[in-house]
Amino acid sequence: MSRGRPVVPARQVAVLAYGSILHTPGPELSAMVDHRRRGRTPFPVEYGRASARWGNGPVLVPHPGGGSVDGALLVLRRGVRLGEAVEALRSREGLPTARGVVEVAAGADDRDLTIIAAALPGNLAPEEMDPRALAHRAALSVARGGRNGVAYLRGAVGAGVETPLTRSYVRAVLELADADDLECAEARLLAFRGHDWGGTMAWDDVARWRPVDLVAAFAMGDPVQPVDVRDLGYRESERQVKGAVRIEPMEFERQVGDLPSDVELIFYCDRSGEATSLKIALWAFDSGLSRVGVLVGGWSAWEEGDYPAEDKPG
């Protein structure tokens, strides 16, 4: 019996993840993953593509103006063939063909792997990659739903991905939304959906009241009217801001017209970024009530500060 050549086992396949795939691989690819390793892109990456799958918001792609970023290697189970892995990645990325999936050179510690990655081309001009331009594009994408540019940026930052533009891009989004963090920014931008903000957040339309400012207005007898637009928090609580009137957030379009027009209306809710109160305040403003504001921090800030409150009406 002749001795044949030794069989060399095929290398395991790994997917180089550096964008949303880091935290959301999708069900088909997730089922193939055996474990993760630390990884870094051997090519520069930047927010250089407007993605229809993310509401036309900016996403990370290989880009000569970017930098190498930390990511992860999703090492697939032994037995997963290269063709299967390519098809799963193609499907997850929404690519029409597998041409957007490329093999990536392995580093010294990963030579036991065949590494593949999605490599979509950039489609943003240099002027469109200015941090403020990226922030504006991301803000507009929020109106298209949960898969938007701000959500994408939040996921990338949370996963530790940092490109040369990341910090200035994040600052531009926070400044645009007048927010302290990206979650709050997304909530506020979502509240502006349907409002003609003309590329700026138009905060002049909606005043921002700190709890201490509202307490001072009460003490001075200023014409202000707190408006409670909490959702679940209203039903679970026995208290409200002193003197507040109630609007059901699901019926605000019908009930806003019943509010007085000779006082400043201060809406408060219990959602991140004052999202519900801001949305209803903007609706009230667009409906002709010119003096509207939101309570910064909402009911939780009012309650934590032990500011004047009262039992809800029967």
Contacts in CASP RR format, 6 or more apart in sequence:
PFRMAT RR
TARGET T0000
AUTHOR 0000-0000-0000
METHOD contacts of the structure
MODEL  1
MSRGRPVVPARQVAVLAYGSILHTPGPELSAMVDHRRRGRTPFPVEYGRA
SARWGNGPVLVPHPGGGSVDGALLVLRRGVRLGEAVEALRSREGLPTARG
VVEVAAGADDRDLTIIAAALPGNLAPEEMDPRALAHRAALSVARGGRNGV
AYLRGAVGAGVETPLTRSYVRAVLELADADDLECAEARLLAFRGHDWGGT
MAWDDVARWRPVDLVAAFAMGDPVQPVDVRDLGYRESERQVKGAVRIEPM
EFERQVGDLPSDVELIFYCDRSGEATSLKIALWAFDSGLSRVGVLVGGWS
AWEEGDYPAEDKPG
10 79 0 8 1.000
10 81 0 8 1.000
10 82 0 8 1.000
10 114 0 8 1.000
11 112 0 8 1.000
11 113 0 8 1.000
11 114 0 8 1.000
12 34 0 8 1.000
12 75 0 8 1.000
12 76 0 8 1.000
12 77 0 8 1.000
12 78 0 8 1.000
12 79 0 8 1.000
12 80 0 8 1.000
12 112 0 8 1.000
12 113 0 8 1.000
12 114 0 8 1.000
13 75 0 8 1.000
13 76 0 8 1.000
13 80 0 8 1.000
13 81 0 8 1.000
13 82 0 8 1.000
13 85 0 8 1.000
13 113 0 8 1.000
13 114 0 8 1.000
13 115 0 8 1.000
13 116 0 8 1.000
14 37 0 8 1.000
14 73 0 8 1.000
14 74 0 8 1.000
14 75 0 8 1.000
14 76 0 8 1.000
14 110 0 8 1.000
14 113 0 8 1.000
14 114 0 8 1.000
14 115 0 8 1.000
14 116 0 8 1.000
15 21 0 8 1.000
15 25 0 8 1.000
15 29 0 8 1.000
15 73 0 8 1.000
15 74 0 8 1.000
15 76 0 8 1.000
15 85 0 8 1.000
15 89 0 8 1.000
15 115 0 8 1.000
15 116 0 8 1.000
15 117 0 8 1.000
16 39 0 8 1.000
16 41 0 8 1.000
16 71 0 8 1.000
16 72 0 8 1.000
16 73 0 8 1.000
16 104 0 8 1.000
16 115 0 8 1.000
16 116 0 8 1.000
16 117 0 8 1.000
17 25 0 8 1.000
17 71 0 8 1.000
17 72 0 8 1.000
17 73 0 8 1.000
17 74 0 8 1.000
17 117 0 8 1.000
18 41 0 8 1.000
18 45 0 8 1.000
18 60 0 8 1.000
18 69 0 8 1.000
18 70 0 8 1.000
18 71 0 8 1.000
18 72 0 8 1.000
18 117 0 8 1.000
18 161 0 8 1.000
19 59 0 8 1.000
19 60 0 8 1.000
19 71 0 8 1.000
19 152 0 8 1.000
19 156 0 8 1.000
19 159 0 8 1.000
19 161 0 8 1.000
20 54 0 8 1.000
20 59 0 8 1.000
20 152 0 8 1.000
20 155 0 8 1.000
20 156 0 8 1.000
21 29 0 8 1.000
21 74 0 8 1.000
21 92 0 8 1.000
21 93 0 8 1.000
21 118 0 8 1.000
22 71 0 8 1.000
22 72 0 8 1.000
22 155 0 8 1.000
22 156 0 8 1.000
22 159 0 8 1.000
22 161 0 8 1.000
23 155 0 8 1.000
23 158 0 8 1.000
23 159 0 8 1.000
25 33 0 8 1.000
25 74 0 8 1.000
25 92 0 8 1.000
26 92 0 8 1.000
28 88 0 8 1.000
28 91 0 8 1.000
28 92 0 8 1.000
29 74 0 8 1.000
29 88 0 8 1.000
29 89 0 8 1.000
29 92 0 8 1.000
32 76 0 8 1.000
32 77 0 8 1.000
32 80 0 8 1.000
32 84 0 8 1.000
32 85 0 8 1.000
32 88 0 8 1.000
33 74 0 8 1.000
33 75 0 8 1.000
33 76 0 8 1.000
33 77 0 8 1.000
34 75 0 8 1.000
34 76 0 8 1.000
34 77 0 8 1.000
34 78 0 8 1.000
35 75 0 8 1.000
36 72 0 8 1.000
36 73 0 8 1.000
36 74 0 8 1.000
36 75 0 8 1.000
37 72 0 8 1.000
37 73 0 8 1.000
37 75 0 8 1.000
37 110 0 8 1.000
38 70 0 8 1.000
38 71 0 8 1.000
38 72 0 8 1.000
38 73 0 8 1.000
39 70 0 8 1.000
39 71 0 8 1.000
39 72 0 8 1.000
39 73 0 8 1.000
39 110 0 8 1.000
40 68 0 8 1.000
40 69 0 8 1.000
40 70 0 8 1.000
40 71 0 8 1.000
41 62 0 8 1.000
41 67 0 8 1.000
41 68 0 8 1.000
41 69 0 8 1.000
41 71 0 8 1.000
41 117 0 8 1.000
42 68 0 8 1.000
42 104 0 8 1.000
42 105 0 8 1.000
42 107 0 8 1.000
43 62 0 8 1.000
43 68 0 8 1.000
43 104 0 8 1.000
44 62 0 8 1.000
44 63 0 8 1.000
44 64 0 8 1.000
44 65 0 8 1.000
44 66 0 8 1.000
44 67 0 8 1.000
44 68 0 8 1.000
45 60 0 8 1.000
45 61 0 8 1.000
45 62 0 8 1.000
45 63 0 8 1.000
45 66 0 8 1.000
45 67 0 8 1.000
45 68 0 8 1.000
45 69 0 8 1.000
45 161 0 8 1.000
45 163 0 8 1.000
46 60 0 8 1.000
46 61 0 8 1.000
46 63 0 8 1.000
46 65 0 8 1.000
46 66 0 8 1.000
46 67 0 8 1.000
46 129 0 8 1.000
46 163 0 8 1.000
46 164 0 8 1.000
46 165 0 8 1.000
47 58 0 8 1.000
47 59 0 8 1.000
47 60 0 8 1.000
47 124 0 8 1.000
47 129 0 8 1.000
47 134 0 8 1.000
47 153 0 8 1.000
47 163 0 8 1.000
47 165 0 8 1.000
47 166 0 8 1.000
47 169 0 8 1.000
48 58 0 8 1.000
48 59 0 8 1.000
48 60 0 8 1.000
48 61 0 8 1.000
48 63 0 8 1.000
48 122 0 8 1.000
48 123 0 8 1.000
48 124 0 8 1.000
48 129 0 8 1.000
49 58 0 8 1.000
49 59 0 8 1.000
49 60 0 8 1.000
49 61 0 8 1.000
49 120 0 8 1.000
49 121 0 8 1.000
49 122 0 8 1.000
49 123 0 8 1.000
49 124 0 8 1.000
50 56 0 8 1.000
50 57 0 8 1.000
50 58 0 8 1.000
50 59 0 8 1.000
50 123 0 8 1.000
50 124 0 8 1.000
50 128 0 8 1.000
50 137 0 8 1.000
51 57 0 8 1.000
51 58 0 8 1.000
51 59 0 8 1.000
51 152 0 8 1.000
53 94 0 8 1.000
53 147 0 8 1.000
54 141 0 8 1.000
54 147 0 8 1.000
54 148 0 8 1.000
54 149 0 8 1.000
54 151 0 8 1.000
54 152 0 8 1.000
55 141 0 8 1.000
55 144 0 8 1.000
55 145 0 8 1.000
55 147 0 8 1.000
55 148 0 8 1.000
55 149 0 8 1.000
56 137 0 8 1.000
56 140 0 8 1.000
56 141 0 8 1.000
56 144 0 8 1.000
57 137 0 8 1.000
57 138 0 8 1.000
57 140 0 8 1.000
57 141 0 8 1.000
57 148 0 8 1.000
57 149 0 8 1.000
57 152 0 8 1.000
58 124 0 8 1.000
58 134 0 8 1.000
58 137 0 8 1.000
58 138 0 8 1.000
58 149 0 8 1.000
58 152 0 8 1.000
58 153 0 8 1.000
58 169 0 8 1.000
59 149 0 8 1.000
59 152 0 8 1.000
60 69 0 8 1.000
60 156 0 8 1.000
60 161 0 8 1.000
60 163 0 8 1.000
61 119 0 8 1.000
61 120 0 8 1.000
61 121 0 8 1.000
61 122 0 8 1.000
62 119 0 8 1.000
62 122 0 8 1.000
63 122 0 8 1.000
65 164 0 8 1.000
66 163 0 8 1.000
66 164 0 8 1.000
66 165 0 8 1.000
67 163 0 8 1.000
67 164 0 8 1.000
69 161 0 8 1.000
69 162 0 8 1.000
69 163 0 8 1.000
70 160 0 8 1.000
70 161 0 8 1.000
70 162 0 8 1.000
71 159 0 8 1.000
71 160 0 8 1.000
71 161 0 8 1.000
73 110 0 8 1.000
73 113 0 8 1.000
73 115 0 8 1.000
75 113 0 8 1.000
76 85 0 8 1.000
82 114 0 8 1.000
82 116 0 8 1.000
85 116 0 8 1.000
86 98 0 8 1.000
86 101 0 8 1.000
86 116 0 8 1.000
87 98 0 8 1.000
89 101 0 8 1.000
89 116 0 8 1.000
89 117 0 8 1.000
89 118 0 8 1.000
90 97 0 8 1.000
90 98 0 8 1.000
90 100 0 8 1.000
90 101 0 8 1.000
93 100 0 8 1.000
93 101 0 8 1.000
93 118 0 8 1.000
93 120 0 8 1.000
95 101 0 8 1.000
95 118 0 8 1.000
95 120 0 8 1.000
100 118 0 8 1.000
100 119 0 8 1.000
100 120 0 8 1.000
101 116 0 8 1.000
101 117 0 8 1.000
101 118 0 8 1.000
101 119 0 8 1.000
102 116 0 8 1.000
102 117 0 8 1.000
102 119 0 8 1.000
103 114 0 8 1.000
103 115 0 8 1.000
103 116 0 8 1.000
104 115 0 8 1.000
104 116 0 8 1.000
104 117 0 8 1.000
105 115 0 8 1.000
106 113 0 8 1.000
106 114 0 8 1.000
106 115 0 8 1.000
127 133 0 8 1.000
128 134 0 8 1.000
128 137 0 8 1.000
129 165 0 8 1.000
131 165 0 8 1.000
131 168 0 8 1.000
131 169 0 8 1.000
131 171 0 8 1.000
131 172 0 8 1.000
132 172 0 8 1.000
132 176 0 8 1.000
134 165 0 8 1.000
134 169 0 8 1.000
134 172 0 8 1.000
135 169 0 8 1.000
135 172 0 8 1.000
135 173 0 8 1.000
135 175 0 8 1.000
135 176 0 8 1.000
136 176 0 8 1.000
136 199 0 8 1.000
137 149 0 8 1.000
138 148 0 8 1.000
138 149 0 8 1.000
138 150 0 8 1.000
138 152 0 8 1.000
138 153 0 8 1.000
138 173 0 8 1.000
139 150 0 8 1.000
139 173 0 8 1.000
139 176 0 8 1.000
139 177 0 8 1.000
139 189 0 8 1.000
139 199 0 8 1.000
141 148 0 8 1.000
141 149 0 8 1.000
141 150 0 8 1.000
142 148 0 8 1.000
142 149 0 8 1.000
142 150 0 8 1.000
142 151 0 8 1.000
142 186 0 8 1.000
142 189 0 8 1.000
142 190 0 8 1.000
142 193 0 8 1.000
143 190 0 8 1.000
143 193 0 8 1.000
143 194 0 8 1.000
145 190 0 8 1.000
148 186 0 8 1.000
150 173 0 8 1.000
150 182 0 8 1.000
150 185 0 8 1.000
150 186 0 8 1.000
150 189 0 8 1.000
151 186 0 8 1.000
153 169 0 8 1.000
153 170 0 8 1.000
153 173 0 8 1.000
153 182 0 8 1.000
154 182 0 8 1.000
154 183 0 8 1.000
154 186 0 8 1.000
156 166 0 8 1.000
157 166 0 8 1.000
157 170 0 8 1.000
157 182 0 8 1.000
170 182 0 8 1.000
173 179 0 8 1.000
173 182 0 8 1.000
173 185 0 8 1.000
174 180 0 8 1.000
174 181 0 8 1.000
174 182 0 8 1.000
174 185 0 8 1.000
176 185 0 8 1.000
176 189 0 8 1.000
176 200 0 8 1.000
176 201 0 8 1.000
177 184 0 8 1.000
177 185 0 8 1.000
177 186 0 8 1.000
177 188 0 8 1.000
177 189 0 8 1.000
177 201 0 8 1.000
178 188 0 8 1.000
178 201 0 8 1.000
178 203 0 8 1.000
178 208 0 8 1.000
179 185 0 8 1.000
179 188 0 8 1.000
179 273 0 8 1.000
183 272 0 8 1.000
184 272 0 8 1.000
184 273 0 8 1.000
187 271 0 8 1.000
187 272 0 8 1.000
187 273 0 8 1.000
187 274 0 8 1.000
187 275 0 8 1.000
188 201 0 8 1.000
188 273 0 8 1.000
188 274 0 8 1.000
188 275 0 8 1.000
188 278 0 8 1.000
190 275 0 8 1.000
190 279 0 8 1.000
191 273 0 8 1.000
191 274 0 8 1.000
191 275 0 8 1.000
191 276 0 8 1.000
191 278 0 8 1.000
191 279 0 8 1.000
191 282 0 8 1.000
192 201 0 8 1.000
192 278 0 8 1.000
192 279 0 8 1.000
192 282 0 8 1.000
193 279 0 8 1.000
195 202 0 8 1.000
195 282 0 8 1.000
195 283 0 8 1.000
195 286 0 8 1.000
196 286 0 8 1.000
205 282 0 8 1.000
205 285 0 8 1.000
205 292 0 8 1.000
206 278 0 8 1.000
206 281 0 8 1.000
206 282 0 8 1.000
206 285 0 8 1.000
206 292 0 8 1.000
206 293 0 8 1.000
206 294 0 8 1.000
207 264 0 8 1.000
207 291 0 8 1.000
207 292 0 8 1.000
207 293 0 8 1.000
207 294 0 8 1.000
208 293 0 8 1.000
208 294 0 8 1.000
208 296 0 8 1.000
209 217 0 8 1.000
209 266 0 8 1.000
209 293 0 8 1.000
209 294 0 8 1.000
209 295 0 8 1.000
209 296 0 8 1.000
210 296 0 8 1.000
211 295 0 8 1.000
211 296 0 8 1.000
211 297 0 8 1.000
211 301 0 8 1.000
211 302 0 8 1.000
211 305 0 8 1.000
211 307 0 8 1.000
214 224 0 8 1.000
214 226 0 8 1.000
214 241 0 8 1.000
214 266 0 8 1.000
214 295 0 8 1.000
214 307 0 8 1.000
215 307 0 8 1.000
215 308 0 8 1.000
217 224 0 8 1.000
218 224 0 8 1.000
218 242 0 8 1.000
218 308 0 8 1.000
222 264 0 8 1.000
223 262 0 8 1.000
223 263 0 8 1.000
223 264 0 8 1.000
224 263 0 8 1.000
224 264 0 8 1.000
224 265 0 8 1.000
224 266 0 8 1.000
225 243 0 8 1.000
225 245 0 8 1.000
225 259 0 8 1.000
225 260 0 8 1.000
225 263 0 8 1.000
225 264 0 8 1.000
225 265 0 8 1.000
225 266 0 8 1.000
226 241 0 8 1.000
226 242 0 8 1.000
226 243 0 8 1.000
226 244 0 8 1.000
226 245 0 8 1.000
226 266 0 8 1.000
226 268 0 8 1.000
226 295 0 8 1.000
227 244 0 8 1.000
227 245 0 8 1.000
227 246 0 8 1.000
227 247 0 8 1.000
227 259 0 8 1.000
227 265 0 8 1.000
227 266 0 8 1.000
227 267 0 8 1.000
227 268 0 8 1.000
227 280 0 8 1.000
228 234 0 8 1.000
228 240 0 8 1.000
228 241 0 8 1.000
228 244 0 8 1.000
228 245 0 8 1.000
228 246 0 8 1.000
228 247 0 8 1.000
228 268 0 8 1.000
228 299 0 8 1.000
229 247 0 8 1.000
229 249 0 8 1.000
229 252 0 8 1.000
229 267 0 8 1.000
229 268 0 8 1.000
229 269 0 8 1.000
229 276 0 8 1.000
229 277 0 8 1.000
229 280 0 8 1.000
230 237 0 8 1.000
230 249 0 8 1.000
230 268 0 8 1.000
230 269 0 8 1.000
230 270 0 8 1.000
230 276 0 8 1.000
230 299 0 8 1.000
231 249 0 8 1.000
231 250 0 8 1.000
231 269 0 8 1.000
231 270 0 8 1.000
231 271 0 8 1.000
231 276 0 8 1.000
232 270 0 8 1.000
233 270 0 8 1.000
233 299 0 8 1.000
234 240 0 8 1.000
234 246 0 8 1.000
234 270 0 8 1.000
234 312 0 8 1.000
237 299 0 8 1.000
237 312 0 8 1.000
238 311 0 8 1.000
238 312 0 8 1.000
239 303 0 8 1.000
239 309 0 8 1.000
239 310 0 8 1.000
239 311 0 8 1.000
239 312 0 8 1.000
240 246 0 8 1.000
240 299 0 8 1.000
240 309 0 8 1.000
240 310 0 8 1.000
240 311 0 8 1.000
240 312 0 8 1.000
241 268 0 8 1.000
241 295 0 8 1.000
241 299 0 8 1.000
241 302 0 8 1.000
241 307 0 8 1.000
241 308 0 8 1.000
241 309 0 8 1.000
241 310 0 8 1.000
242 308 0 8 1.000
242 309 0 8 1.000
242 310 0 8 1.000
243 310 0 8 1.000
244 268 0 8 1.000
245 259 0 8 1.000
246 312 0 8 1.000
246 313 0 8 1.000
247 255 0 8 1.000
247 256 0 8 1.000
247 259 0 8 1.000
247 280 0 8 1.000
248 255 0 8 1.000
249 269 0 8 1.000
249 276 0 8 1.000
249 280 0 8 1.000
252 280 0 8 1.000
252 283 0 8 1.000
253 283 0 8 1.000
256 280 0 8 1.000
256 283 0 8 1.000
256 284 0 8 1.000
256 287 0 8 1.000
256 289 0 8 1.000
257 287 0 8 1.000
257 289 0 8 1.000
259 265 0 8 1.000
259 284 0 8 1.000
259 289 0 8 1.000
261 288 0 8 1.000
261 289 0 8 1.000
263 291 0 8 1.000
264 291 0 8 1.000
264 292 0 8 1.000
264 293 0 8 1.000
265 281 0 8 1.000
265 284 0 8 1.000
265 289 0 8 1.000
265 291 0 8 1.000
265 292 0 8 1.000
265 293 0 8 1.000
266 293 0 8 1.000
266 294 0 8 1.000
266 295 0 8 1.000
267 277 0 8 1.000
267 278 0 8 1.000
267 280 0 8 1.000
267 281 0 8 1.000
267 284 0 8 1.000
267 292 0 8 1.000
267 293 0 8 1.000
267 294 0 8 1.000
267 295 0 8 1.000
268 274 0 8 1.000
268 277 0 8 1.000
268 294 0 8 1.000
268 295 0 8 1.000
268 297 0 8 1.000
268 298 0 8 1.000
268 299 0 8 1.000
268 302 0 8 1.000
269 275 0 8 1.000
269 276 0 8 1.000
269 277 0 8 1.000
269 298 0 8 1.000
269 299 0 8 1.000
270 276 0 8 1.000
270 298 0 8 1.000
270 299 0 8 1.000
270 300 0 8 1.000
271 277 0 8 1.000
273 297 0 8 1.000
274 294 0 8 1.000
274 295 0 8 1.000
274 296 0 8 1.000
274 297 0 8 1.000
274 298 0 8 1.000
277 293 0 8 1.000
277 294 0 8 1.000
277 295 0 8 1.000
277 298 0 8 1.000
278 294 0 8 1.000
281 292 0 8 1.000
281 293 0 8 1.000
281 294 0 8 1.000
282 292 0 8 1.000
284 292 0 8 1.000
285 292 0 8 1.000
295 301 0 8 1.000
295 302 0 8 1.000
302 309 0 8 1.000
303 309 0 8 1.000
END
